[in-house]
Amino acid sequence: MVENEKLYTENDIMKILMHMTPENRIALLSMGFETLINIANNSESAQCALDNCDKYITMWQRAKEAITEFMEKQQEQTTENVIEDMVRIYKDLSREERLEFSKKLQDEENILNSLDMLKYSWGKLVNKFILLE
């Protein structure tokens, strides 16, 4: 960046701002007038401000991607998906670990759940016998 040969006064900066689009004028003034004076009169400050803008753009793009991914993952957390994940993990357990897991599940059961599981298991057993005939 070329070093400025003259120092820009507050009036000079205001004249330049008045010739800018309203959106850009507001964006620059949101940084604070002292910062703008520093940018106008110091090319290193101007370059630092540009570098910071690039950092913030990258940071906010990454944040947007992260929020989008989070929301997608949040939608994936249905009961059915959680159960599928648990079954996948269960299949990888050793026989002893499966037994321990089943014991803990049994401790959490109530009579209605136990009856539902008995009915389900009974149906599977009957269907196996029907297929054997």
PyMOL CGO cylinders between C-alpha atoms (Angstrom):
from pymol import cmd
from pymol.cgo import CYLINDER

trace = [
    CYLINDER, 0.00, 0.00, 0.00, 1.32, 3.47, -0.86, 0.3, 1, 1, 1, 1, 1, 1,
    CYLINDER, 1.32, 3.47, -0.86, 2.18, 5.66, 2.11, 0.3, 1, 1, 1, 1, 1, 1,
    CYLINDER, 2.18, 5.66, 2.11, 0.02, 8.80, 2.20, 0.3, 1, 1, 1, 1, 1, 1,
    CYLINDER, 0.02, 8.80, 2.20, 1.98, 11.98, 1.56, 0.3, 1, 1, 1, 1, 1, 1,
    CYLINDER, 1.98, 11.98, 1.56, -0.39, 14.21, 3.52, 0.3, 1, 1, 1, 1, 1, 1,
    CYLINDER, -0.39, 14.21, 3.52, -2.25, 13.84, 6.76, 0.3, 1, 1, 1, 1, 1, 1,
    CYLINDER, -2.25, 13.84, 6.76, -6.00, 13.74, 6.40, 0.3, 1, 1, 1, 1, 1, 1,
    CYLINDER, -6.00, 13.74, 6.40, -7.94, 15.97, 8.75, 0.3, 1, 1, 1, 1, 1, 1,
    CYLINDER, -7.94, 15.97, 8.75, -11.38, 15.17, 10.13, 0.3, 1, 1, 1, 1, 1, 1,
    CYLINDER, -11.38, 15.17, 10.13, -12.86, 17.51, 7.51, 0.3, 1, 1, 1, 1, 1, 1,
    CYLINDER, -12.86, 17.51, 7.51, -11.00, 15.73, 4.69, 0.3, 1, 1, 1, 1, 1, 1,
    CYLINDER, -11.00, 15.73, 4.69, -12.26, 12.39, 5.91, 0.3, 1, 1, 1, 1, 1, 1,
    CYLINDER, -12.26, 12.39, 5.91, -15.84, 13.68, 6.19, 0.3, 1, 1, 1, 1, 1, 1,
    CYLINDER, -15.84, 13.68, 6.19, -15.69, 14.97, 2.59, 0.3, 1, 1, 1, 1, 1, 1,
    CYLINDER, -15.69, 14.97, 2.59, -14.55, 11.57, 1.36, 0.3, 1, 1, 1, 1, 1, 1,
    CYLINDER, -14.55, 11.57, 1.36, -17.26, 9.82, 3.41, 0.3, 1, 1, 1, 1, 1, 1,
    CYLINDER, -17.26, 9.82, 3.41, -19.95, 12.04, 1.91, 0.3, 1, 1, 1, 1, 1, 1,
    CYLINDER, -19.95, 12.04, 1.91, -19.02, 10.79, -1.58, 0.3, 1, 1, 1, 1, 1, 1,
    CYLINDER, -19.02, 10.79, -1.58, -19.36, 7.13, -0.57, 0.3, 1, 1, 1, 1, 1, 1,
    CYLINDER, -19.36, 7.13, -0.57, -22.45, 4.95, -0.70, 0.3, 1, 1, 1, 1, 1, 1,
    CYLINDER, -22.45, 4.95, -0.70, -24.52, 5.16, 2.49, 0.3, 1, 1, 1, 1, 1, 1,
    CYLINDER, -24.52, 5.16, 2.49, -23.93, 1.48, 3.31, 0.3, 1, 1, 1, 1, 1, 1,
    CYLINDER, -23.93, 1.48, 3.31, -20.16, 1.81, 3.06, 0.3, 1, 1, 1, 1, 1, 1,
    CYLINDER, -20.16, 1.81, 3.06, -20.16, 5.11, 4.95, 0.3, 1, 1, 1, 1, 1, 1,
    CYLINDER, -20.16, 5.11, 4.95, -22.11, 3.51, 7.81, 0.3, 1, 1, 1, 1, 1, 1,
    CYLINDER, -22.11, 3.51, 7.81, -19.79, 0.50, 7.78, 0.3, 1, 1, 1, 1, 1, 1,
    CYLINDER, -19.79, 0.50, 7.78, -16.70, 2.68, 8.09, 0.3, 1, 1, 1, 1, 1, 1,
    CYLINDER, -16.70, 2.68, 8.09, -18.20, 4.91, 10.77, 0.3, 1, 1, 1, 1, 1, 1,
    CYLINDER, -18.20, 4.91, 10.77, -19.17, 1.83, 12.80, 0.3, 1, 1, 1, 1, 1, 1,
    CYLINDER, -19.17, 1.83, 12.80, -15.45, 1.26, 13.36, 0.3, 1, 1, 1, 1, 1, 1,
    CYLINDER, -15.45, 1.26, 13.36, -15.20, 4.59, 15.12, 0.3, 1, 1, 1, 1, 1, 1,
    CYLINDER, -15.20, 4.59, 15.12, -13.95, 7.89, 13.78, 0.3, 1, 1, 1, 1, 1, 1,
    CYLINDER, -13.95, 7.89, 13.78, -10.57, 7.61, 15.54, 0.3, 1, 1, 1, 1, 1, 1,
    CYLINDER, -10.57, 7.61, 15.54, -9.96, 4.28, 13.81, 0.3, 1, 1, 1, 1, 1, 1,
    CYLINDER, -9.96, 4.28, 13.81, -10.94, 5.80, 10.48, 0.3, 1, 1, 1, 1, 1, 1,
    CYLINDER, -10.94, 5.80, 10.48, -8.51, 8.70, 10.99, 0.3, 1, 1, 1, 1, 1, 1,
    CYLINDER, -8.51, 8.70, 10.99, -5.79, 6.19, 11.78, 0.3, 1, 1, 1, 1, 1, 1,
    CYLINDER, -5.79, 6.19, 11.78, -6.63, 4.15, 8.65, 0.3, 1, 1, 1, 1, 1, 1,
    CYLINDER, -6.63, 4.15, 8.65, -6.63, 7.30, 6.48, 0.3, 1, 1, 1, 1, 1, 1,
    CYLINDER, -6.63, 7.30, 6.48, -3.24, 8.46, 7.74, 0.3, 1, 1, 1, 1, 1, 1,
    CYLINDER, -3.24, 8.46, 7.74, -1.36, 5.21, 8.25, 0.3, 1, 1, 1, 1, 1, 1,
    CYLINDER, -1.36, 5.21, 8.25, -1.05, 2.57, 5.55, 0.3, 1, 1, 1, 1, 1, 1,
    CYLINDER, -1.05, 2.57, 5.55, 0.00, -0.07, 8.10, 0.3, 1, 1, 1, 1, 1, 1,
    CYLINDER, 0.00, -0.07, 8.10, -3.22, 0.54, 10.05, 0.3, 1, 1, 1, 1, 1, 1,
    CYLINDER, -3.22, 0.54, 10.05, -5.20, 0.34, 6.84, 0.3, 1, 1, 1, 1, 1, 1,
    CYLINDER, -5.20, 0.34, 6.84, -3.58, -2.98, 5.94, 0.3, 1, 1, 1, 1, 1, 1,
    CYLINDER, -3.58, -2.98, 5.94, -4.13, -4.28, 9.48, 0.3, 1, 1, 1, 1, 1, 1,
    CYLINDER, -4.13, -4.28, 9.48, -7.82, -3.34, 9.22, 0.3, 1, 1, 1, 1, 1, 1,
    CYLINDER, -7.82, -3.34, 9.22, -8.09, -5.19, 5.89, 0.3, 1, 1, 1, 1, 1, 1,
    CYLINDER, -8.09, -5.19, 5.89, -6.36, -8.25, 7.37, 0.3, 1, 1, 1, 1, 1, 1,
    CYLINDER, -6.36, -8.25, 7.37, -8.75, -8.19, 10.32, 0.3, 1, 1, 1, 1, 1, 1,
    CYLINDER, -8.75, -8.19, 10.32, -11.71, -8.03, 7.94, 0.3, 1, 1, 1, 1, 1, 1,
    CYLINDER, -11.71, -8.03, 7.94, -10.40, -11.13, 6.16, 0.3, 1, 1, 1, 1, 1, 1,
    CYLINDER, -10.40, -11.13, 6.16, -10.00, -12.91, 9.52, 0.3, 1, 1, 1, 1, 1, 1,
    CYLINDER, -10.00, -12.91, 9.52, -13.55, -12.01, 10.57, 0.3, 1, 1, 1, 1, 1, 1,
    CYLINDER, -13.55, -12.01, 10.57, -14.97, -13.08, 7.21, 0.3, 1, 1, 1, 1, 1, 1,
    CYLINDER, -14.97, -13.08, 7.21, -13.26, -16.46, 7.56, 0.3, 1, 1, 1, 1, 1, 1,
    CYLINDER, -13.26, -16.46, 7.56, -14.31, -16.79, 11.19, 0.3, 1, 1, 1, 1, 1, 1,
    CYLINDER, -14.31, -16.79, 11.19, -17.97, -15.99, 10.45, 0.3, 1, 1, 1, 1, 1, 1,
    CYLINDER, -17.97, -15.99, 10.45, -18.03, -18.30, 7.43, 0.3, 1, 1, 1, 1, 1, 1,
    CYLINDER, -18.03, -18.30, 7.43, -16.69, -21.09, 9.64, 0.3, 1, 1, 1, 1, 1, 1,
    CYLINDER, -16.69, -21.09, 9.64, -19.28, -20.23, 12.30, 0.3, 1, 1, 1, 1, 1, 1,
    CYLINDER, -19.28, -20.23, 12.30, -22.05, -20.36, 9.69, 0.3, 1, 1, 1, 1, 1, 1,
    CYLINDER, -22.05, -20.36, 9.69, -20.85, -23.76, 8.47, 0.3, 1, 1, 1, 1, 1, 1,
    CYLINDER, -20.85, -23.76, 8.47, -20.63, -25.02, 12.06, 0.3, 1, 1, 1, 1, 1, 1,
    CYLINDER, -20.63, -25.02, 12.06, -24.14, -23.82, 12.90, 0.3, 1, 1, 1, 1, 1, 1,
    CYLINDER, -24.14, -23.82, 12.90, -25.50, -25.40, 9.72, 0.3, 1, 1, 1, 1, 1, 1,
    CYLINDER, -25.50, -25.40, 9.72, -23.78, -28.72, 10.52, 0.3, 1, 1, 1, 1, 1, 1,
    CYLINDER, -23.78, -28.72, 10.52, -25.02, -28.54, 14.11, 0.3, 1, 1, 1, 1, 1, 1,
    CYLINDER, -25.02, -28.54, 14.11, -28.60, -28.00, 12.97, 0.3, 1, 1, 1, 1, 1, 1,
    CYLINDER, -28.60, -28.00, 12.97, -28.32, -30.93, 10.53, 0.3, 1, 1, 1, 1, 1, 1,
    CYLINDER, -28.32, -30.93, 10.53, -26.95, -33.18, 13.26, 0.3, 1, 1, 1, 1, 1, 1,
    CYLINDER, -26.95, -33.18, 13.26, -29.68, -31.98, 15.57, 0.3, 1, 1, 1, 1, 1, 1,
    CYLINDER, -29.68, -31.98, 15.57, -32.28, -33.12, 13.05, 0.3, 1, 1, 1, 1, 1, 1,
    CYLINDER, -32.28, -33.12, 13.05, -30.58, -36.52, 12.89, 0.3, 1, 1, 1, 1, 1, 1,
    CYLINDER, -30.58, -36.52, 12.89, -31.11, -37.06, 16.63, 0.3, 1, 1, 1, 1, 1, 1,
    CYLINDER, -31.11, -37.06, 16.63, -34.45, -38.78, 16.27, 0.3, 1, 1, 1, 1, 1, 1,
    CYLINDER, -34.45, -38.78, 16.27, -35.41, -41.62, 18.58, 0.3, 1, 1, 1, 1, 1, 1,
    CYLINDER, -35.41, -41.62, 18.58, -35.06, -44.06, 15.70, 0.3, 1, 1, 1, 1, 1, 1,
    CYLINDER, -35.06, -44.06, 15.70, -31.51, -42.88, 14.94, 0.3, 1, 1, 1, 1, 1, 1,
    CYLINDER, -31.51, -42.88, 14.94, -30.51, -43.05, 18.59, 0.3, 1, 1, 1, 1, 1, 1,
    CYLINDER, -30.51, -43.05, 18.59, -31.84, -46.61, 18.83, 0.3, 1, 1, 1, 1, 1, 1,
    CYLINDER, -31.84, -46.61, 18.83, -29.97, -47.59, 15.63, 0.3, 1, 1, 1, 1, 1, 1,
    CYLINDER, -29.97, -47.59, 15.63, -26.75, -46.16, 17.10, 0.3, 1, 1, 1, 1, 1, 1,
    CYLINDER, -26.75, -46.16, 17.10, -27.32, -48.10, 20.33, 0.3, 1, 1, 1, 1, 1, 1,
    CYLINDER, -27.32, -48.10, 20.33, -27.93, -51.35, 18.41, 0.3, 1, 1, 1, 1, 1, 1,
    CYLINDER, -27.93, -51.35, 18.41, -24.75, -50.79, 16.38, 0.3, 1, 1, 1, 1, 1, 1,
    CYLINDER, -24.75, -50.79, 16.38, -22.77, -50.32, 19.58, 0.3, 1, 1, 1, 1, 1, 1,
    CYLINDER, -22.77, -50.32, 19.58, -24.49, -53.31, 21.21, 0.3, 1, 1, 1, 1, 1, 1,
    CYLINDER, -24.49, -53.31, 21.21, -23.45, -55.58, 18.32, 0.3, 1, 1, 1, 1, 1, 1,
    CYLINDER, -23.45, -55.58, 18.32, -19.79, -54.69, 18.95, 0.3, 1, 1, 1, 1, 1, 1,
    CYLINDER, -19.79, -54.69, 18.95, -19.96, -55.64, 22.64, 0.3, 1, 1, 1, 1, 1, 1,
    CYLINDER, -19.96, -55.64, 22.64, -18.53, -58.89, 23.95, 0.3, 1, 1, 1, 1, 1, 1,
    CYLINDER, -18.53, -58.89, 23.95, -20.87, -61.54, 25.34, 0.3, 1, 1, 1, 1, 1, 1,
    CYLINDER, -20.87, -61.54, 25.34, -20.11, -60.45, 28.91, 0.3, 1, 1, 1, 1, 1, 1,
    CYLINDER, -20.11, -60.45, 28.91, -20.68, -56.79, 28.09, 0.3, 1, 1, 1, 1, 1, 1,
    CYLINDER, -20.68, -56.79, 28.09, -24.00, -57.63, 26.41, 0.3, 1, 1, 1, 1, 1, 1,
    CYLINDER, -24.00, -57.63, 26.41, -25.10, -59.56, 29.51, 0.3, 1, 1, 1, 1, 1, 1,
    CYLINDER, -25.10, -59.56, 29.51, -24.15, -56.64, 31.77, 0.3, 1, 1, 1, 1, 1, 1,
    CYLINDER, -24.15, -56.64, 31.77, -26.00, -54.22, 29.49, 0.3, 1, 1, 1, 1, 1, 1,
    CYLINDER, -26.00, -54.22, 29.49, -29.09, -56.45, 29.48, 0.3, 1, 1, 1, 1, 1, 1,
    CYLINDER, -29.09, -56.45, 29.48, -29.03, -56.65, 33.27, 0.3, 1, 1, 1, 1, 1, 1,
    CYLINDER, -29.03, -56.65, 33.27, -28.94, -52.88, 33.56, 0.3, 1, 1, 1, 1, 1, 1,
    CYLINDER, -28.94, -52.88, 33.56, -31.81, -52.57, 31.09, 0.3, 1, 1, 1, 1, 1, 1,
    CYLINDER, -31.81, -52.57, 31.09, -33.84, -55.11, 33.06, 0.3, 1, 1, 1, 1, 1, 1,
    CYLINDER, -33.84, -55.11, 33.06, -33.28, -53.08, 36.23, 0.3, 1, 1, 1, 1, 1, 1,
    CYLINDER, -33.28, -53.08, 36.23, -34.82, -50.07, 34.47, 0.3, 1, 1, 1, 1, 1, 1,
    CYLINDER, -34.82, -50.07, 34.47, -37.88, -51.93, 33.18, 0.3, 1, 1, 1, 1, 1, 1,
    CYLINDER, -37.88, -51.93, 33.18, -41.40, -51.73, 34.52, 0.3, 1, 1, 1, 1, 1, 1,
    CYLINDER, -41.40, -51.73, 34.52, -44.13, -54.36, 34.26, 0.3, 1, 1, 1, 1, 1, 1,
    CYLINDER, -44.13, -54.36, 34.26, -45.70, -52.90, 31.10, 0.3, 1, 1, 1, 1, 1, 1,
    CYLINDER, -45.70, -52.90, 31.10, -42.40, -52.81, 29.23, 0.3, 1, 1, 1, 1, 1, 1,
    CYLINDER, -42.40, -52.81, 29.23, -41.62, -56.35, 30.40, 0.3, 1, 1, 1, 1, 1, 1,
    CYLINDER, -41.62, -56.35, 30.40, -45.00, -57.60, 29.14, 0.3, 1, 1, 1, 1, 1, 1,
    CYLINDER, -45.00, -57.60, 29.14, -44.49, -55.84, 25.80, 0.3, 1, 1, 1, 1, 1, 1,
    CYLINDER, -44.49, -55.84, 25.80, -41.07, -57.46, 25.42, 0.3, 1, 1, 1, 1, 1, 1,
    CYLINDER, -41.07, -57.46, 25.42, -42.50, -60.87, 26.37, 0.3, 1, 1, 1, 1, 1, 1,
    CYLINDER, -42.50, -60.87, 26.37, -45.22, -60.47, 23.73, 0.3, 1, 1, 1, 1, 1, 1,
    CYLINDER, -45.22, -60.47, 23.73, -42.61, -59.43, 21.12, 0.3, 1, 1, 1, 1, 1, 1,
    CYLINDER, -42.61, -59.43, 21.12, -40.28, -62.33, 22.00, 0.3, 1, 1, 1, 1, 1, 1,
    CYLINDER, -40.28, -62.33, 22.00, -43.18, -64.79, 22.03, 0.3, 1, 1, 1, 1, 1, 1,
    CYLINDER, -43.18, -64.79, 22.03, -44.22, -63.62, 18.54, 0.3, 1, 1, 1, 1, 1, 1,
    CYLINDER, -44.22, -63.62, 18.54, -40.67, -64.12, 17.25, 0.3, 1, 1, 1, 1, 1, 1,
    CYLINDER, -40.67, -64.12, 17.25, -40.55, -67.62, 18.79, 0.3, 1, 1, 1, 1, 1, 1,
    CYLINDER, -40.55, -67.62, 18.79, -43.90, -68.63, 17.30, 0.3, 1, 1, 1, 1, 1, 1,
    CYLINDER, -43.90, -68.63, 17.30, -42.90, -67.32, 13.88, 0.3, 1, 1, 1, 1, 1, 1,
    CYLINDER, -42.90, -67.32, 13.88, -39.70, -69.39, 13.99, 0.3, 1, 1, 1, 1, 1, 1,
    CYLINDER, -39.70, -69.39, 13.99, -41.70, -72.53, 14.74, 0.3, 1, 1, 1, 1, 1, 1,
    CYLINDER, -41.70, -72.53, 14.74, -44.14, -71.76, 11.91, 0.3, 1, 1, 1, 1, 1, 1,
    CYLINDER, -44.14, -71.76, 11.91, -41.22, -71.37, 9.49, 0.3, 1, 1, 1, 1, 1, 1,
    CYLINDER, -41.22, -71.37, 9.49, -39.80, -74.75, 10.61, 0.3, 1, 1, 1, 1, 1, 1,
    CYLINDER, -39.80, -74.75, 10.61, -43.02, -76.59, 9.71, 0.3, 1, 1, 1, 1, 1, 1,
]
cmd.load_cgo(trace, "trace")
